[in-house]
């Protein structure tokens, strides 16, 4: 089986890599200026080239120097690990190879009296591989949190309404509604139905105090609840999301 091609660095790491490439070459060193304040400099044939100065502490200056030295190494390690991961076979393929190995091996002595059990073991592994692939193909739902503009089509264009939106993660999204979909949306949002009090924009954030907070909105009202562990916060947030899904499903069924 051929190895998967390594994925390129994600956008945030590409930006870091570019900043590393654009920065002044190292090594960077720490010294004190004439006022005994830490500064960062680089030795050049013409003398010391000051990179940054007036640091609050020497530890801050040392951190900047260390980052200049270690950041390229960290980026190289991320790249190496991604390539190593891409070189490994995906889990479904490994499971299928295990099933084929069982087929080639044939029933063990302990299973000669029960060949059906051996066959079931093979089929179980294959079903596991199929389920993993099916789960991987299922896309994550894209949740839209803001609607900015609606554009009606021109007379000569397809009768599709374009709505410009912003997703919860900040990505711009275009909703394309054909006449049938517009009719359904109109039914769902027709006058006389009060807005749902379903939780929306549910997020889990860490605080400076080391606790975890769940934030969400009910209509236009912001809500929050603090937890001592990330696990508790994530469980509570998932409960809010499940409640929202149930409320929206009930609305679609005409029960709310």
N, C-alpha and C positions, 0 to 999 in steps of 0.2 A: 504494500500500500504506500503510495507516495505521501510525503510529509506535507502538511499544510504550510502555505507561505506565511512568514511572520507578518503580523499586522504592523502598519506604520505607527509611530508614536502618536498618542492622542493629542488633540489640539493644545491642551494645557502644557503637556511636556514639550511639544514642538516650540512653543513660546519660550519655555525655559531654556531649551537648547540654543535658540537663537540669541537669547540674552547672554548666555555663556560665551557664545562665539563672538559677540560684539564687545564684550568687556575687555578691559586692558589685560594683557597676558600676565600670568603670575611668574614667580611667586610674589605674594604680597607679604609685607612685614609690618610690625607694629613698633612705634616709637612715641616719644612725648614731644609735643611742640614746645615753644619757648615759654608757654604758660603752664607746662606740666599736664597738658590735656592729651589724651591718646589720639594718635592719628595713624592712618594706614598709608604705606608708601611702597614703591617698587624701585629697586636699584637699576639704574641705567648707566651706560658708559659716560653720560654727561652729568651724573649725580642722581640724587634721590628725586623721584617723581611722585608727588603726593597724590594719592587716589581719593582719600576722604579724610576729614579731620573733625575736631571738636566732638569726639565721642563722649558719652556720659561716663562710661567706665572702660577700663582696659579689656574686660570680658567681652563687651560689645565689639570692640575692634578686633579681638582675637576671633570672635565668631565670624566676622566678615572675611577675614583671611582664610579661615578654615573652609568657609563656604566656597570661596574661589578655588581652593585646591580640591575639595571633595565633590563638588557638584558635577564636574565632568565624569568622575568615577561613578557617581550614583546613576547618571544617565546611561553610562555604558553598561552598568549592571542591570538596569531595567530592560535595556535592549537585549542583553544576553538572555535574561530570564524569559522574555517574550518569545525569542527565537527557540529557546529550549522547549517552551510549552507548545509552540507550533509544531515542533518536530515530533512530539508525542502523538500517538493515534488518539482520536477522540474516544470517549468511553463507549458509545454504541458499537464502534468498530471492534474494540477490545472484547466486548461481550459476545459479539458474533463470532470472533475468532475462538473464544472459549467454547461456544456451542459447537463449532465445526471440529474443535479438538476432541470434544466428547463423542461426536459422531465417528471420528476416525479411530478413537480408542476402543469403542464398543463397550458393552456392559461389563462391569467388573464382576468378579466371582460372586460378590455379595449380592449382586442384583440379577444374576442369571435367572433366579426363580421368579423375578418380578421385572421383566423387561419393560413393562408399561411405565414403571417408576423412572427408569432411565430416560425413556422418551419424553416423559413429562418434565424432567430436569432440563433437557435440551430445549424444549419449547418454552419453558419458563424464562430461560436466559434470553432467548430470542425476543420474547414479549417485553422483557425489561429494556432491551436495546430499542425496540420500536417505540416504547413509551417515552424513553429519554429523548429520542429524536423528535417525537411529536411535541413534547413540552418545550424543547429548544426552538421549534418553529413557531410556537404560539407567541405573538407579539405582545409586549406590555401595552396596556391601554394608555392612550394619550389623553390626558386630562386638560381641558381648556378652562382657564380661569378668567379670561377677559376677552370681550368682543369690542373691536375698535371701529370697524367700517363694514358696510354692506354695499356691494356693487352689482347693480342690475345689468344683465347682458344687453348688448346692442340689438336692434331689431334683426339684423342679419346673422347674429350669432346663435349658438345653441342656447335654449332657454334654461340656463344654469345660473343660479344666484351664487355669487362669491362673497363669503364673509371672512374678513381678516380678523384673526384671533391671536392671542398669546397663550401658550401652554404654561402649565405650572412651573416647568423648568426654565421658562424664559424664551423658548423657541417660538418664532413666528409660525403660524399655522393658517392655511387657507381651507375653509370648509366650502365644498362645492355641492350645492343643493339643486337637484333636478325637480321638476314640478311635483312629482309624487312625494319626494322627501319633504319638500316645502309644505305640502298638504298635511303630512304627518306631524311635522313640527308645529304647524298652526293648531292642530288638534290638541297636541300636548300642552301648548302654551295659551290656549284660548282664554278669554276673559271669564271670570267667575271662579277660576281655580286659584286659591291662594298660593304664594310661593312656598315651596317645601322648606321645612326647618331641618334639612339634611346637613350634616357636617360637610364642609368643603375646605380645600386648601390645607389638608392635614399635613403637618410637618413635625419632625422630631429634631430638636436642636440641643446642643450642649451649652452649659452655662459656665461662666468663669468660676463659680463656686464648686464645680465638679459634679453638679446634678444634671439631670436631663429634663427637658420641658417639651410637652406636646402643645402645639399651637394649631388652631383651626378657626373657621368662621361658621357662624349660624346666621344665615342671611348676611347682614352687614355688620354683625356684632362679632368682635374678636374674642376668642376664648383661649384659655391656657391652663395647663395642669402640670405640676412638677413631680418628678420621680427620682428616686435615689440611684437607679440603675438604667442603663440603656435598654436592657431586655424588657423591663417593666414598661418603659415609655413606648417601645415598639409594639408591644402587645396591646397597649391601650389605643395607640394610633390605628392599628389594624382593626380593632373593634369599632372605632369611629368610621373607618372606611367601609366596613361590612354593613354597618347601620345605614350609611348613605346609599349603598347599593340596594339594600332591601327597600328603602323608602322610594328610590327611583323606580324600582321594579313594580312596587305597589301602585305608583302613580301611572305607569304605563298600562297596568291592568285595570285602571279606573277605580282602584280601591282607596286612593288617597287624593 
